[in-house]
Each structure stands twice: as C-alpha cells, then as structure tokens.
Amino acid sequence: MARNRRRRFGRVRELPSGRFQARYPGPDGLLRAAPQVFLSRTEAEQWLSVVESDLLRGTWIDPAAGRVALGDYAERWINERPGLAPKTRVLYGGLVRLHIKPTLDGVSVADLTPARVRTWRKELLDGGTGAVTVAKAYRLLKAVLNTAVDDELIRRNPCRSKGAGTERSPERPTVTIEQVYAIAGGVRPWFKAPVLLAAFTGLRWGELIALRRRHLDLDGDGVVKVRGSVAEVDGKFIEGPPKSEAGRRDVAIPEVILPDLRAHLDEHAQAGADGRVFVGPTGAIPRRTNFQATWRKAVEAAGVPGLHFHDLRHTGNMLAAESASLRELMARMGHSSTRAALIYQHASRDRERAIAAAVSARVEAARPKVEGHDRGTATETAPERASGQITRKRP
C-alpha cells in the first residue's frame, strides 16, 4: 500500500510498484504530479526541490503544457508565422510532412531530447535523404522549438548539434560571357532578354517575371527597379513583395545589353507603363515548366548541360564581385547579411593578378622616394651597381 511522508513543499508517496511519485502545488494552487516516477524517495525529493526553486525564481514551466504532438505544433507554427513567402510556406510544409512527422510526430514537444534529435537526423541521412534537405529540416525544427521555448512549453531547445543546420551545397557552376550569349541565342526569342538580364544583373526568375515597364529605365541611367516577385505555387501565380526588405532595390544595368532590352520591349512586352516586361507569345505569364524545354536545348547547345537558370544569377554575382565592395555586392544581390555576398568574394586568378599589378604600380611610383630615404648615406653609380660595389658617404 502507498505510504505518504509529510514535507514542507510537495508530497512523495510510495506506489505499490515500489517506485515513488512526486506531487506539488502549482502557481495556480492545483496539485500536479511529476511527469515520471522515481526509483527512490531521495530522487523524488530532489526533483521537488528543483521545482520549488524554479517556482521561487519564476522560471517554472508547466510540464503538461509541452504535451502537444511535435507535428501538430510545427504545422501550427507554419500557419501562424507572419511574413512567410508562399514558396517558403510550401517548403516548410513539405519538410514537416516528409521529414519531421514520419518519425517525430508521436513525440511530444516536452519529451524531445537532444539524443532523440540526433537519432532523428542520423536516420534521415542514413535513409538516403540529401544532406542539404536534412540541414533545412533541422534548421526548421530548431526554429519551431525556439518558439516552444518562448511559449514556455520547454525550458531549453534540444537542437544543439553544432553545424547540423548548415547547408554545404556544392558550389554552383558559372558560365563564360560567351556561353551566356550562346544560351540567350538558343532560347525562344521572348526569353533572350531575361537570360541576359539574369546573367548580368543577378535578378532571380521571380523578380524578372514581376517586372513592369515602369520598373525599367533604359533611356536614363539604365536601371531596373526590383519591387516585387512572382511565385508559382500549386499551379497558381502569387505576386508579392521581394522576399526581404533588402530585396527591394535598384540595380544598374550594364550598358552593353540596353539595346537588347529596348528591342525586347518593342517586340515582346505588354503595352503601357503597367504592362508586363516578360510574357509568352500569347501574353501570359511564363511558367517554369514551359520554359524548361527551350532552356535545356539551349544549355546543351552551349556546352553546359545541367545548368540551372538560377546559375545565371551566380554568374552575374561573380562578375560584380570583381569590382564591387562587400556592401555594394550585398545591395546589388538584395541581401541583408554578408553570408551570401562573401561567397562571391572569391579571389580569381585574373583578379589576383590585377591586384598584384596595382600594388606593383604603387610601389614603383613610390620607390625613388623610399630609396632616397632609406639610402641617404650611400651613393651608387651605374658601374658600381653592375659590379655590386657601393661607395658610402662618411658622416
């Protein structure tokens, strides 16, 4: 039969099984039981001491609050998350449905431990899920559980594996300027201008498709104003602002492609200031699926099979990085953090030689003054230089 022993805070009783149960009054006065039983009375009393201390410090968390299925909580997190772009919402939903719920849905938020998170991640990798996808799923899970900490469902986030949320994607290929023009010449005529603009300004597909005539200044400074983006979700086009405030930007257009853009406006764009710049032959918004057929043929003919349209942005950013500062490159790319821009600050061999040549010119210009300063106590004639002899002045 269970026996009780009086103590100052909470109660511990022995169960018929020989284990011990701890109960205590919560801040609302209701009696609560520990979420687990204990092997000894001492363990139960120690647990109660910790709870009492948390209550006194105001850091107590109701164990019952975290008894919500992780999958349900993650889905609610996505639905309640403000400012998520439509494509991001679809991406998150897919990560939860395909990679989080199948193995963790039966686990409550409160019961998720660092060990369980590590096991889940390893099972995904061992099961053949790509490392990039696993990193995205882990990063999403960590963000969801950060909110659970804020909601006071758990005390600490169990996602603590260092580097587990870092994507180590293989570096995307770049193409030469000649290959860009080969691709532009190989796609359907109404797609030539988007290829050139993507390659030499770094605009994304969605940003290009959202452009209106009023966003292009081809007669003044040559600027494209990025003010929106179009996403295709479940077969429907959703138009909205850029993915971040930094994405709203003005990008200078290289003068060399202005004639191509003017010709495109004359032949393929919709009329009027609000007319779309890039549409198909029937005036409809281009779909990626329709574009892929002409794109594949063009990149194969250009000798770069497998190239993605987004790789043109990578090419444009690499070209810009050769002459832009980090801050300038961030503004051109539409990024608010330095992480992505730093990728393009690679020192190419040609750029490294240009830097060395510039340093050499500076040194050459200053060298006579340096020699006169450093060697003010020595004179050297041409014959002496040839013989290696130097006549030094006496003080």
C-alpha positions as CSV (number, residue, x, y, z in Angstrom):
1,M,0.0,0.0,0.0
2,A,1.3,3.5,-0.9
3,R,2.7,5.4,2.1
4,N,3.0,9.3,2.4
5,R,5.5,11.3,4.2
6,R,4.9,14.9,5.1
7,R,7.4,17.5,3.8
8,R,7.5,21.3,3.6
9,F,6.9,21.5,-0.2
10,G,5.1,18.8,-2.2
11,R,4.4,15.2,-1.3
12,V,6.2,12.0,-2.1
13,R,4.4,8.7,-1.9
14,E,5.5,5.1,-2.5
15,L,3.5,3.3,-5.1
16,P,2.5,-0.4,-4.9
17,S,5.2,-1.0,-7.6
18,G,7.9,0.2,-5.1
19,R,8.6,3.3,-7.1
20,F,7.8,6.8,-5.9
21,Q,5.6,9.6,-7.1
22,A,6.1,13.3,-6.5
23,R,3.3,15.8,-6.4
24,Y,3.3,19.6,-5.8
25,P,1.0,22.6,-5.9
26,G,1.5,24.8,-9.0
27,P,1.3,28.6,-9.0
28,D,-2.4,28.3,-9.6
29,G,-2.9,26.1,-6.5
30,L,-3.7,23.0,-8.4
31,L,-1.9,19.8,-7.4
32,R,0.4,18.5,-10.2
33,A,2.2,15.2,-10.5
34,A,5.8,14.8,-11.8
35,P,5.8,13.6,-15.4
36,Q,7.7,10.5,-14.3
37,V,8.1,8.2,-11.3
38,F,11.3,7.7,-9.4
39,L,13.3,4.7,-8.3
40,S,13.9,6.2,-4.8
41,R,12.3,8.6,-2.4
42,T,15.5,10.7,-2.4
43,E,15.3,11.2,-6.2
44,A,11.7,12.3,-5.9
45,E,12.5,14.8,-3.1
46,Q,15.4,16.2,-5.0
47,W,13.2,16.7,-8.0
48,L,10.7,18.6,-5.8
49,S,13.4,20.8,-4.5
50,V,14.3,21.8,-8.1
51,V,10.6,22.6,-8.8
52,E,10.3,24.6,-5.7
53,S,13.4,26.6,-6.6
54,D,12.0,27.2,-10.2
55,L,8.7,28.5,-8.7
56,L,10.5,30.9,-6.4
57,R,12.7,32.2,-9.2
58,G,9.7,32.5,-11.6
59,T,11.3,30.1,-14.1
60,W,8.9,27.2,-13.6
61,I,7.4,25.7,-16.7
62,D,4.3,23.6,-16.6
63,P,5.3,20.1,-17.8
64,A,1.8,19.5,-19.1
65,A,2.0,22.5,-21.4
66,G,4.5,20.7,-23.6
67,R,2.4,17.6,-24.0
68,V,1.5,18.6,-27.6
69,A,2.5,16.5,-30.6
70,L,5.5,17.9,-32.3
71,G,4.0,17.5,-35.8
72,D,0.8,19.4,-34.8
73,Y,2.8,22.2,-33.1
74,A,5.1,22.5,-36.2
75,E,2.2,22.8,-38.6
76,R,0.6,25.4,-36.3
77,W,3.9,27.3,-36.2
78,I,3.9,27.5,-40.0
79,N,0.3,28.7,-40.2
80,E,0.9,31.4,-37.6
81,R,4.3,32.5,-38.9
82,P,3.9,36.1,-40.2
83,G,5.5,37.2,-43.4
84,L,6.3,33.8,-44.9
85,A,6.6,33.9,-48.6
86,P,4.2,31.4,-50.4
87,K,7.0,29.3,-51.7
88,T,8.7,29.2,-48.2
89,R,5.4,28.2,-46.6
90,V,5.1,25.3,-49.1
91,L,8.8,24.3,-48.5
92,Y,8.3,24.3,-44.7
93,G,5.1,22.3,-45.0
94,G,6.9,19.7,-47.2
95,L,9.8,19.4,-44.7
96,V,7.3,18.8,-41.8
97,R,5.2,16.3,-43.8
98,L,8.0,14.3,-45.3
99,H,10.9,14.5,-42.8
100,I,9.6,15.5,-39.4
101,K,6.2,14.0,-38.8
102,P,7.0,10.4,-40.1
103,T,9.5,9.8,-37.2
104,L,8.8,12.5,-34.6
105,D,5.0,13.1,-34.8
106,G,4.4,10.7,-31.9
107,V,6.8,12.6,-29.7
108,S,5.5,15.5,-27.6
109,V,7.4,18.8,-27.6
110,A,8.3,18.3,-23.9
111,D,9.7,14.8,-24.5
112,L,12.1,15.7,-27.3
113,T,15.6,15.4,-26.1
114,P,19.0,16.2,-27.7
115,A,19.7,12.5,-28.1
116,R,16.3,12.0,-29.9
117,V,17.1,14.9,-32.2
118,R,20.5,13.4,-33.1
119,T,18.9,10.0,-33.8
120,W,16.3,11.6,-36.0
121,R,18.9,13.4,-38.0
122,K,21.1,10.3,-38.4
123,E,18.1,8.3,-39.5
124,L,17.3,10.8,-42.2
125,L,20.9,10.8,-43.5
126,D,21.2,7.0,-43.3
127,G,17.9,6.7,-45.1
128,G,19.2,8.5,-48.2
129,T,17.8,12.0,-47.6
130,G,20.2,14.5,-49.1
131,A,22.4,16.4,-46.7
132,V,21.1,19.8,-47.8
133,T,17.5,18.7,-47.2
134,V,18.4,17.3,-43.8
135,A,20.1,20.6,-42.9
136,K,16.9,22.5,-43.9
137,A,14.7,20.2,-41.9
138,Y,17.0,20.5,-38.8
139,R,17.0,24.3,-39.1
140,L,13.3,24.4,-39.3
141,L,12.9,22.1,-36.3
142,K,15.3,24.3,-34.4
143,A,13.2,27.4,-35.3
144,V,10.0,25.7,-34.2
145,L,11.5,24.7,-30.9
146,N,12.8,28.2,-30.3
147,T,9.2,29.3,-30.4
148,A,8.3,26.5,-28.0
149,V,10.9,28.0,-25.5
150,D,9.3,31.4,-26.0
151,D,5.9,29.8,-25.4
152,E,7.2,28.3,-22.2
153,L,6.5,24.8,-23.3
154,I,10.1,23.7,-22.8
155,R,13.0,25.2,-20.9
156,R,15.7,24.7,-23.5
157,N,15.9,23.9,-27.2
158,P,17.1,20.3,-27.7
159,C,18.5,21.1,-31.1
160,R,22.1,21.5,-30.0
161,S,24.2,19.7,-32.7
162,K,26.8,22.2,-33.9
163,G,26.7,22.8,-37.6
164,A,23.7,20.4,-38.2
165,G,21.6,23.2,-39.8
166,T,24.4,24.4,-42.0
167,E,23.9,23.7,-45.7
168,R,27.0,22.6,-47.5
169,S,25.7,22.8,-51.0
170,P,28.2,22.1,-53.8
171,E,29.3,25.3,-55.5
172,R,27.1,26.2,-58.4
173,P,28.8,26.5,-61.8
174,T,29.4,29.7,-63.6
175,V,29.4,30.3,-67.3
176,T,31.5,32.4,-69.5
177,I,30.2,35.6,-71.2
178,E,30.4,33.8,-74.5
179,Q,28.2,30.9,-73.1
180,V,25.7,33.4,-71.8
181,Y,25.2,34.8,-75.3
182,A,25.1,31.3,-76.7
183,I,22.3,30.4,-74.3
184,A,20.5,33.7,-75.0
185,G,20.6,33.0,-78.7
186,G,19.4,29.4,-78.2
187,V,16.2,30.0,-76.3
188,R,12.9,31.3,-77.7
189,P,13.1,34.9,-78.8
190,W,11.0,36.2,-75.9
191,F,13.3,34.6,-73.4
192,K,16.5,36.1,-74.7
193,A,16.3,39.3,-72.6
194,P,15.5,37.5,-69.3
195,V,18.6,35.4,-69.8
196,L,20.8,38.5,-70.4
197,L,19.3,40.4,-67.5
198,A,19.6,37.5,-65.1
199,A,23.3,36.9,-66.1
200,F,24.4,40.5,-65.9
201,T,22.3,41.9,-63.1
202,G,21.8,38.8,-60.9
203,L,18.0,39.1,-60.7
204,R,16.0,36.0,-59.8
205,W,13.4,34.4,-62.0
206,G,10.5,35.5,-59.8
207,E,11.9,39.1,-59.8
208,L,12.2,39.1,-63.6
209,I,8.7,37.8,-64.1
210,A,7.3,40.5,-61.8
211,L,8.8,43.4,-63.8
212,R,6.6,46.0,-65.4
213,R,7.6,48.6,-68.0
214,R,7.7,51.3,-65.3
215,H,10.4,49.3,-63.5
216,L,12.8,49.7,-66.4
217,D,14.8,52.9,-67.0
218,L,16.5,52.3,-70.3
219,D,16.9,55.9,-71.5
220,G,18.3,57.5,-68.4
221,D,20.9,55.8,-66.1
222,G,19.9,52.3,-67.2
223,V,18.3,50.9,-64.0
224,V,16.0,48.0,-63.2
225,K,13.8,48.6,-60.1
226,V,13.1,45.4,-58.2
227,R,9.8,46.0,-56.5
228,G,8.1,42.5,-56.5
229,S,8.4,38.8,-57.1
230,V,6.1,36.2,-58.6
231,A,6.0,32.7,-57.2
232,E,4.3,29.7,-58.8
233,V,2.6,27.6,-56.0
234,D,0.4,24.6,-56.9
235,G,0.0,25.9,-60.4
236,K,-1.1,29.4,-59.4
237,F,0.9,32.6,-59.7
238,I,1.2,34.6,-56.5
239,E,2.7,38.1,-56.7
240,G,4.0,39.9,-53.7
241,P,6.9,42.0,-52.4
242,P,10.5,40.7,-52.6
243,K,11.5,38.1,-50.0
244,S,13.1,40.7,-47.8
245,E,13.3,44.5,-47.4
246,A,16.8,44.3,-48.9
247,G,15.3,42.6,-52.0
248,R,13.6,45.9,-52.8
249,R,16.5,47.6,-54.7
250,D,17.6,49.4,-57.8
251,V,20.2,47.6,-59.9
252,A,22.3,49.3,-62.6
253,I,22.0,47.6,-66.0
254,P,25.3,47.1,-68.0
255,E,25.1,49.4,-71.0
256,V,26.0,46.7,-73.4
257,I,22.6,44.9,-73.0
258,L,20.4,48.0,-73.2
259,P,19.8,47.6,-77.0
260,D,18.7,44.0,-76.4
261,L,16.2,45.2,-73.7
262,R,14.9,48.0,-75.9
263,A,14.3,45.6,-78.7
264,H,12.5,43.2,-76.3
265,L,10.2,46.0,-75.1
266,D,9.3,46.8,-78.7
267,E,8.7,43.2,-79.8
268,H,7.5,41.1,-76.9
269,A,6.4,43.2,-73.8
270,Q,2.9,44.3,-73.0
271,A,1.9,47.9,-73.7
272,G,1.6,50.6,-71.1
273,A,3.5,51.6,-68.1
274,D,2.0,48.8,-66.1
275,G,2.5,46.2,-68.9
276,R,4.5,43.1,-68.0
277,V,8.0,43.1,-69.4
278,F,8.3,39.3,-69.8
279,V,5.4,37.4,-71.2
280,G,4.9,34.5,-73.6
281,P,3.7,34.8,-77.2
282,T,0.1,34.8,-76.1
283,G,0.7,37.5,-73.4
284,A,0.5,35.0,-70.5
285,I,3.0,34.9,-67.6
286,P,5.7,32.4,-68.5
287,R,5.6,29.1,-66.5
288,R,8.9,27.5,-65.5
289,T,7.6,24.2,-66.9
290,N,7.1,25.7,-70.3
291,F,10.5,27.5,-70.1
292,Q,12.4,24.3,-69.2
293,A,12.1,22.7,-72.7
294,T,13.8,25.6,-74.5
295,W,16.3,26.2,-71.7
296,R,17.5,22.6,-71.8
297,K,18.1,22.7,-75.5
298,A,19.9,26.0,-75.2
299,V,22.3,25.0,-72.4
300,E,23.1,21.7,-74.1
301,A,23.9,23.5,-77.4
302,A,26.1,26.0,-75.4
303,G,28.1,23.1,-73.9
304,V,26.8,23.5,-70.3
305,P,24.2,20.7,-69.9
306,G,22.5,20.6,-66.5
307,L,22.9,24.4,-65.9
308,H,20.1,25.9,-63.9
309,F,18.5,29.3,-64.7
310,H,19.5,30.4,-61.1
311,D,23.1,29.7,-62.0
312,L,22.9,32.8,-64.2
313,R,22.5,34.8,-61.0
314,H,25.6,33.1,-59.6
315,T,27.5,34.2,-62.8
316,G,26.3,37.8,-62.5
317,N,27.3,38.0,-58.9
318,M,30.7,36.6,-59.6
319,L,31.2,39.2,-62.3
320,A,30.0,42.0,-60.0
321,A,32.3,40.8,-57.1
322,E,35.4,41.5,-59.2
323,S,34.8,45.3,-58.9
324,A,32.3,45.7,-56.1
325,S,32.9,46.1,-52.3
326,L,31.1,43.7,-50.0
327,R,28.5,46.3,-49.1
328,E,27.9,47.1,-52.8
329,L,27.6,43.5,-53.7
330,M,25.0,42.9,-50.9
331,A,22.9,45.8,-52.2
332,R,23.1,44.5,-55.8
333,M,22.2,41.0,-54.7
334,G,19.4,42.1,-52.4
335,H,20.8,40.5,-49.3
336,S,20.8,42.0,-45.8
337,S,23.5,39.7,-44.4
338,T,27.1,39.3,-45.5
339,R,27.0,35.5,-45.6
340,A,25.8,35.1,-49.2
341,A,27.8,38.0,-50.6
342,L,31.0,36.6,-49.1
343,I,30.6,33.5,-51.3
344,Y,31.3,35.7,-54.3
345,Q,34.3,37.4,-52.8
346,H,36.5,34.6,-54.1
347,A,39.8,35.8,-55.5
348,S,40.1,34.6,-59.1
349,R,43.5,34.2,-60.6
350,D,42.9,37.1,-63.0
351,R,41.6,39.3,-60.3
352,E,44.6,38.4,-58.1
353,R,47.0,39.4,-60.9
354,A,45.1,42.7,-61.3
355,I,45.6,43.3,-57.6
356,A,49.2,42.5,-57.8
357,A,49.7,44.7,-60.7
358,A,48.0,47.6,-58.9
359,V,50.3,47.1,-55.9
360,S,53.3,46.9,-58.1
361,A,52.4,50.3,-59.7
362,R,52.1,51.9,-56.3
363,V,55.4,50.6,-55.2
364,E,57.1,51.6,-58.5
365,A,55.7,55.1,-58.1
366,A,57.0,55.5,-54.5
367,R,60.3,53.6,-54.8
368,P,62.6,56.5,-55.7
369,K,61.5,58.4,-52.6
370,V,61.8,55.3,-50.5
371,E,65.3,54.6,-51.8
372,G,66.4,58.2,-51.2
373,H,65.1,58.0,-47.6
374,D,66.5,54.6,-46.8
375,R,69.8,55.0,-48.5
376,G,70.5,58.7,-47.8
377,T,74.0,57.7,-46.5
378,A,75.0,55.9,-49.7
379,T,75.6,56.8,-53.3
380,E,75.6,54.3,-56.1
381,T,76.7,54.8,-59.7
382,A,75.7,52.6,-62.6
383,P,79.1,50.9,-62.9
384,E,79.1,50.2,-59.1
385,R,75.6,48.7,-59.4
386,A,76.9,46.5,-62.1
387,S,79.9,45.4,-60.0
388,G,78.0,45.2,-56.8
389,Q,80.1,47.9,-55.2
390,I,78.6,50.8,-53.2
391,T,80.5,53.9,-52.1
392,R,79.2,55.1,-48.8
393,K,79.4,58.7,-47.6
394,R,81.3,59.4,-44.4
395,P,79.4,61.3,-41.8
